[in-house]
Amino acid sequence: MTHDPDVHVDTDVEEEQLDLEARHSLKRVDGLRTELEDVTEVEYRQLRLERVVLVSVWTSGTQEDADNAMAELKLLAETAGSEVLDALVQRRSHPDPATYVGRGKVEEVAEVVHATGADTVICDGELEPAQLRNLEDRIKVKVVDRTALILDIFAQHAKSAEGKAQVELAQLQYLKQRLRGWGGNLSRQAGGRAAGGAGIGGRGPGETKIETDRRRIGSRIAILRRRLRAMDATREGKRAERHRNQVPSVAIVGYTNAGKSSLLNRLTGAGVLVENALFATLDPTTRRTETADGRIYTLTDTVGFVRHLPHDLVEAFRSTLEESAMADLLVHVVDASDPDPAGQIAAVRTVLTEIGASSVPELLVLNKADLADEGTLLALRGAFPGALIVSAQTGEGIDALSAEIDERLPRPEVELRVLLPYDRGDLVDRIHRTARIISLEHTGEGTEIHARVRPDLADELAPYRRD
C-alpha cells in the first residue's frame, strides 16, 4: 500500500505544530479560585462544599471565549456547592476520545488534584462513559461532567412537584445512557456456572446487574412521564382558558441570572424570589397585568438557559418551555454587564429554535444597565439597534419597556359601537378585559360602548351594534 508523501508531510507538520505550541502545556487559569469572605463562610464551606478542580479542553474560538467559558463553569460549580481550588485548560483540536484531555496530561491533572487536596474534578464538556471511567481510574477522585453538574444544580433548586419530576426524569435519562461507566459492579452476572463463586443456590436467570438497573430506571422513567403528562394537562387547561378569553401572553426568556425574575417583579409587583445565582427560577410564574389602556395580559417568568443546555433537560422541561412557544411576545432579557452578552443571546436563540419558539416575535431587553460600562452599552446599541436598555434594580427604562410591550401586543381589529343592556354585564366585562375602549357611557337604556374588539367578540356583540 502506498501513501501520498505530500499529504503525509502536511498532516505531520500540523500535528507537530499543535503538539509543540499547545499540547505540551496544560495552562493554569489565574483568578478562578473561590474566595472565602469571612470566618463564618469558611466554617460553612469546610462543612458543606466539595473541593474541586476545573478542567477544560479549548477546541475553537478566541482566548477570550475560552476564559468566559471557564468563568461560567466556575459559577456553575459554586452554585452547585463547590469550592474551586484550581482551573486547568488544554488547547487541542478535539477532546481525547479516551481521557478528554490528552493522555499525558491526565497525570498532570492528578498531580494538581493531589497537591490541592481536591476530591472532585469537573470537566467542561459531556463525557462518554469510557472517558469518565478512565479519568476516575487514573486520577483516583470523582469526575463529573458539565451535564451532570447542571442536573445537580437543577435538583437542588427544584421546589414544585412538577419541577422535581422533570429534574429526576432528566437525571435518569442521563444515567441510563451511562450505566457502563459507573463501575465494574454493574457488569456482574447472577446466573451461569457458579457465578461469582456462589455455586448451587446462587444461580439465577442470567440477567446482568446492569440490565436490572436499566430496567428499573426504565420503569421509573415511565412513571415520571405519566405524572408529567397529568400535570401538563392542568397547565393546558389554564392555557386554554386564557386563549378562550383571548388574554394575550408574554413570556420572559433569557440566559440564567440575566434578571428575568427581577424584571417580572418590577413590571407586576409579583414578589417572586430573586437570587444572584444560576438557575434560581425553575418553576414558571405567571402573573396577570394590564396595559396603560386597560387591556389584560399575562406575563410569565421562565427557566433560564445556558450554553450547551443538556438535551435531556430540554426534553424533560419541554412542557414548561412551551409557555414560550405559545406566547404572543417574547421579552428576551440579556445581562448587559456580562463579558459576552452576544454569546448569551446566541445560546438562548438556539434553545428557542429547539423548542419551536423561534417564530414568536421577540423584544430584546438589555438589563443591568447600572452595572454595565457606557462603552459596552454603546456597542450593544450598535449591534442590536432595536433593543431596550433597562435596569430592573434601579427602574431605569422600565416605563419605556412597558410602553413597548403594550405596543407589540395583539390589538383588537374591529371598531364598533354597541348598546348593552344592564343584564349583559358579562359582555361588558369581556370588553374591558380584551378590547380597547374608546369611550364608555351609562345611559337609561344600558351601557353604550365605542371600542375596538377582536372578530369573534364582534360576532357576539352584533345584536347590540348601534353603527
C-alpha positions in Angstrom: 0.0 0.0 0.0 1.3 3.5 -0.9 0.8 6.9 0.7 0.8 10.3 -0.9 4.0 11.8 0.6 2.8 15.4 0.4 -0.3 14.7 2.4 1.7 12.7 4.9 4.1 15.6 5.5 1.3 18.2 5.8 -0.5 16.2 8.4 2.7 15.5 10.4 3.6 19.2 10.4 0.2 20.3 11.5 0.1 17.7 14.3 3.7 18.6 15.5 2.9 22.3 15.5 -0.2 21.8 17.6 1.8 19.5 19.9 4.7 21.8 20.4 2.8 25.0 20.7 -0.1 24.0 22.8 -0.5 20.3 23.7 2.8 20.2 25.7 1.3 22.8 28.1 -1.6 22.4 30.5 -2.4 26.1 31.2 -3.4 27.1 34.7 -6.2 29.7 34.7 -5.4 32.5 37.2 -8.0 34.1 39.4 -10.6 31.3 39.4 -10.1 30.0 43.0 -13.1 30.5 45.1 -12.6 33.4 47.6 -13.9 33.0 51.1 -15.0 36.2 52.7 -15.3 35.7 56.4 -14.8 33.1 59.2 -18.4 32.1 59.2 -18.3 31.4 55.5 -15.1 29.5 55.8 -16.5 27.2 58.5 -19.7 26.7 56.5 -17.8 25.8 53.3 -15.5 23.4 55.1 -18.6 21.6 56.3 -20.6 21.6 53.1 -18.5 22.3 50.0 -16.8 19.8 47.7 -13.3 20.9 46.8 -13.0 20.8 43.0 -10.5 21.3 40.2 -11.9 22.5 36.9 -10.6 21.1 33.6 -11.5 22.3 30.1 -10.4 21.4 26.5 -10.3 24.5 24.4 -11.0 23.4 20.8 -12.2 26.6 19.0 -12.8 30.3 19.4 -10.6 33.0 20.9 -8.7 33.1 24.2 -11.5 35.4 25.5 -14.1 32.8 24.6 -12.1 30.1 26.5 -11.8 32.4 29.5 -15.5 33.2 29.5 -16.4 29.5 29.3 -14.2 28.7 32.2 -15.6 31.6 34.3 -19.1 30.3 33.7 -18.0 26.8 34.7 -16.7 28.2 37.9 -20.0 29.9 38.6 -21.9 26.7 37.9 -19.5 24.7 40.2 -20.0 27.3 43.0 -23.8 27.3 42.6 -23.8 23.5 43.0 -21.9 23.9 46.3 -18.2 23.6 45.5 -15.0 25.4 46.4 -12.9 25.9 43.3 -9.3 25.2 44.1 -7.7 25.4 40.6 -8.6 25.5 36.9 -6.7 23.9 34.0 -7.2 24.4 30.2 -5.6 22.4 27.4 -5.6 23.6 23.8 -6.5 20.7 21.4 -8.1 20.3 18.1 -10.7 17.9 19.7 -11.1 16.2 23.1 -9.2 12.9 23.5 -11.7 10.1 22.9 -10.3 8.1 25.9 -9.4 10.6 28.5 -10.9 14.0 27.4 -7.6 15.8 28.0 -4.5 14.4 26.4 -3.5 11.1 27.9 -0.1 12.5 29.0 -1.9 15.4 30.7 -4.0 13.2 32.9 -1.0 12.7 35.2 -0.6 16.5 35.5 -4.2 16.9 36.4 -3.8 14.1 39.0 -0.7 16.0 40.5 -2.7 19.2 40.8 -5.7 17.3 42.4 -3.4 15.6 45.0 -1.5 18.8 45.7 -4.6 20.9 46.3 -6.5 18.2 48.2 -9.4 18.2 45.8 -12.0 15.5 46.0 -13.7 16.1 42.6 -12.7 17.0 39.0 -15.3 18.9 36.9 -14.8 18.7 33.1 -16.4 21.4 30.8 -18.0 19.0 28.4 -20.2 16.0 28.2 -18.1 12.9 28.8 -18.6 9.5 27.4 -18.9 6.6 29.9 -15.4 5.3 29.0 -13.9 8.8 29.5 -15.4 9.1 32.9 -14.2 5.6 33.9 -10.6 6.2 32.6 -10.3 9.6 34.3 -11.5 8.2 37.6 -9.2 5.2 37.4 -6.2 7.4 36.8 -6.9 10.4 38.9 -8.4 8.5 41.8 -11.2 11.0 42.6 -14.7 11.5 41.4 -15.0 13.0 37.9 -18.2 15.0 36.9 -19.0 16.4 33.5 -20.8 19.7 32.7 -24.2 17.9 32.1 -24.1 16.2 35.5 -23.2 19.5 37.1 -26.2 21.3 35.6 -28.5 18.5 36.5 -27.3 18.7 40.1 -28.0 22.4 40.3 -31.5 21.8 38.9 -32.0 19.1 41.5 -31.1 21.5 44.3 -33.3 24.3 43.1 -36.5 22.3 42.1 -39.3 23.2 44.5 -42.6 22.2 43.0 -43.7 18.6 42.4 -43.5 19.2 38.6 -40.0 20.7 38.8 -38.8 17.7 40.9 -40.3 15.2 38.5 -38.8 17.0 35.5 -35.3 17.0 37.0 -35.5 13.4 38.1 -36.5 12.4 34.6 -33.6 14.2 33.1 -31.2 12.7 35.6 -32.4 9.1 35.0 -32.2 9.6 31.2 -28.6 10.8 31.6 -27.7 7.9 34.0 -29.4 5.2 31.8 -27.1 6.1 28.9 -24.0 5.9 31.1 -24.6 2.8 33.3 -21.4 1.2 31.8 -19.3 4.0 33.1 -20.2 3.6 36.8 -18.0 0.8 38.0 -17.4 -2.9 37.5 -20.1 -4.0 40.0 -22.7 -3.2 37.2 -21.5 -6.0 35.0 -21.6 -9.0 37.3 -23.8 -11.8 36.2 -26.1 -13.7 38.6 -26.6 -16.8 36.5 -24.3 -19.3 34.7 -22.0 -21.9 36.2 -21.1 -21.0 39.8 -21.5 -17.3 39.1 -19.0 -15.3 41.2 -18.2 -18.5 43.1 -21.7 -18.7 44.5 -22.4 -22.2 43.2 -25.6 -24.0 44.0 -28.3 -21.7 45.2 -26.5 -18.7 43.7 -27.6 -19.2 40.1 -30.3 -17.0 38.7 -32.0 -16.2 35.4 -28.8 -14.8 33.9 -29.7 -11.2 33.9 -26.8 -8.9 34.5 -26.7 -6.3 37.2 -26.6 -3.6 34.5 -29.7 -5.0 32.8 -31.6 -5.0 36.1 -30.6 -1.4 36.8 -31.5 -0.3 33.3 -34.9 -2.0 33.6 -35.6 -0.3 37.0 -34.6 3.1 35.6 -36.9 2.5 32.6 -39.8 1.7 34.9 -39.2 4.9 36.9 -38.9 7.0 33.7 -42.3 5.7 32.6 -43.9 6.6 35.9 -42.4 10.1 35.8 -43.6 10.6 32.2 -47.2 9.7 33.2 -47.1 12.1 36.2 -45.8 14.9 33.9 -48.5 14.3 31.3 -51.1 14.7 34.1 -49.5 17.9 35.3 -49.2 19.1 31.7 -53.0 18.6 31.3 -53.6 21.0 34.1 -51.3 23.6 32.5 -53.0 23.0 29.2 -56.4 23.7 30.8 -55.2 27.1 32.1 -53.7 27.9 28.8 -56.9 27.0 27.0 -58.9 29.2 29.5 -56.6 32.2 28.7 -57.0 31.5 24.9 -60.8 31.3 25.2 -60.9 34.6 27.0 -58.4 35.9 24.4 -55.9 37.1 27.0 -52.5 37.8 25.3 -49.4 36.2 26.8 -45.9 37.5 27.2 -43.0 35.2 28.2 -39.8 36.5 29.7 -36.9 34.4 28.4 -33.1 34.7 28.7 -29.9 33.4 30.0 -29.7 32.2 33.6 -29.2 35.0 36.1 -29.9 37.7 33.5 -32.5 39.3 35.8 -35.8 37.8 34.5 -37.4 37.4 37.9 -36.4 41.0 38.9 -38.0 42.3 35.7 -41.2 40.4 36.4 -41.3 41.9 39.9 -40.6 45.4 38.6 -43.4 45.1 35.9 -46.1 43.4 38.0 -45.1 43.5 41.7 -45.2 39.7 41.7 -42.9 39.2 44.7 -41.0 36.3 43.0 -37.8 35.1 44.7 -34.8 37.0 43.3 -31.4 35.5 43.9 -28.0 36.3 42.5 -27.5 32.6 41.5 -27.7 30.5 38.4 -31.0 28.7 37.8 -32.7 30.3 40.8 -36.0 30.0 38.9 -37.1 26.6 37.7 -40.9 26.8 38.2 -42.5 29.2 35.8 -44.5 32.0 37.4 -47.4 33.7 35.6 -49.0 37.0 36.6 -51.9 39.0 35.2 -51.2 42.6 34.5 -52.6 45.2 32.2 -51.6 47.8 29.6 -52.0 51.6 30.0 -55.3 51.4 28.1 -56.7 48.7 30.3 -56.1 45.5 28.2 -55.3 42.5 30.4 -52.4 40.2 29.5 -50.2 37.6 31.3 -46.5 37.8 32.0 -44.6 34.5 32.6 -41.1 34.1 34.1 -39.5 31.0 32.6 -36.4 28.9 33.4 -33.1 30.4 32.4 -31.0 28.9 29.6 -27.2 28.4 29.4 -24.7 27.4 26.8 -24.9 23.8 25.8 -28.0 23.2 27.9 -28.2 19.4 28.3 -30.6 17.9 25.7 -32.2 15.7 28.4 -33.1 18.8 30.4 -34.7 20.4 27.4 -36.8 17.3 26.7 -37.8 16.9 30.4 -38.8 20.6 30.7 -40.4 20.7 27.3 -44.0 21.2 28.7 -42.7 24.1 30.8 -40.7 25.7 28.0 -43.7 25.5 25.7 -45.0 28.6 27.5 -42.5 30.4 25.4 -43.5 28.8 22.2 -47.2 29.6 22.7 -46.7 33.2 23.8 -47.7 36.3 21.7 -44.4 38.0 22.5 -41.0 37.0 24.0 -39.2 39.5 26.2 -35.6 38.3 25.8 -33.6 39.6 28.8 -29.8 39.9 28.4 -27.3 40.7 31.1 -25.6 43.8 29.6 -22.8 43.6 32.2 -21.8 40.0 31.2 -18.4 39.7 29.4 -20.1 38.0 26.4 -23.8 39.2 26.0 -23.8 38.3 22.3 -22.9 34.7 23.2 -25.8 34.7 25.7 -28.2 35.9 23.0 -27.0 33.2 20.6 -27.3 30.4 23.2 -30.9 31.5 24.1 -32.0 31.7 20.5 -30.5 28.2 19.9 -32.8 26.7 22.7 -35.8 28.7 21.4 -35.3 27.2 18.0 -35.1 23.7 19.6 -38.5 24.2 21.3 -40.2 25.7 18.3 -40.4 29.3 19.6 -38.1 30.9 17.0 -41.0 32.4 15.1 -42.6 34.2 18.1 -42.0 38.0 18.0 -39.0 39.0 20.2 -38.3 42.1 22.2 -34.6 42.3 23.2 -34.0 43.9 26.6 -30.5 44.7 27.8 -30.8 44.5 31.6 -28.4 45.5 34.4 -27.6 48.8 32.8 -26.5 50.1 36.2 -23.6 47.5 36.2 -22.5 47.8 32.6 -20.0 50.5 31.5 -21.0 53.1 28.9 -18.7 51.8 26.2 -20.3 48.3 26.4 -23.8 49.8 26.2 -22.9 51.9 23.2 -21.5 48.8 21.5 -24.6 46.8 22.3 -26.8 49.6 20.9 -24.9 49.4 17.7 -25.1 45.6 17.5 -28.8 45.4 18.5 -30.5 48.6 17.4 -34.0 47.5 18.3 -33.1 46.6 21.9 -34.2 48.5 25.0 -31.7 49.3 27.8 -33.1 48.9 31.3 -32.2 48.2 34.9 -34.7 46.1 36.9 -32.7 47.1 40.0 -33.0 50.9 39.6 -36.1 51.1 37.4 -34.3 52.8 34.6 -36.1 52.2 31.2 -39.0 50.2 32.8 -41.6 52.7 31.6 -40.3 52.6 28.1 -40.3 48.7 28.3 -44.0 48.7 29.5 -45.0 51.0 26.6 -43.2 48.8 24.1 -44.9 45.7 25.4 -48.3 47.5 25.1 -47.5 48.5 21.6 -46.4 45.0 20.5 -49.3 43.0 22.0 -52.0 41.9 19.6 -54.6 44.6 19.1 -58.3 44.3 18.6 -59.2 44.7 14.9 -63.0 45.6 14.6 -64.2 49.0 15.6 -67.9 49.2 16.7 -70.4 50.9 18.9 -72.8 48.9 21.0 -75.6 49.5 23.5 -75.5 46.6 26.0 -78.5 46.0 28.4 -77.5 46.1 32.1 -78.2 42.4 32.4 -75.3 41.7 30.0 -72.5 42.6 32.4 -70.6 39.5 31.2 -70.1 41.2 27.8 -69.1 44.5 29.3 -66.5 42.6 31.4 -65.1 40.9 28.3 -64.8 44.2 26.5 -62.9 45.6 29.5 -60.5 42.7 29.6 -59.8 42.1 25.9 -60.8 45.2 23.9 -59.5 48.7 23.5 -62.3 51.0 24.8 -62.5 54.4 23.0 -65.5 55.7 25.1 -68.0 54.3 27.6 -71.2 55.9 28.8 -74.0 54.6 31.1 -77.4 55.6 29.8 -81.0 54.9 30.7 -81.2 52.1 28.2 -77.9 50.4 29.0 -74.1 50.8 28.7 -73.0 52.5 25.4 -69.5 51.5 24.4 -67.3 52.6 21.5 -64.4 50.1 21.2 -62.1 48.1 19.1 -62.6 44.3 19.6 -61.5 41.0 18.2 -63.5 39.4 15.4 -65.1 36.6 17.4 -66.2 39.1 20.2 -67.6 41.4 17.4 -69.8 38.5 16.2 -71.2 38.1 19.8 -71.9 41.8 20.0 -73.5 42.0 16.6 -77.1 42.1 18.0 -76.3 45.1 20.1 -74.5 47.2 17.5 -75.5 50.9 17.0 -73.4 51.7 13.9 
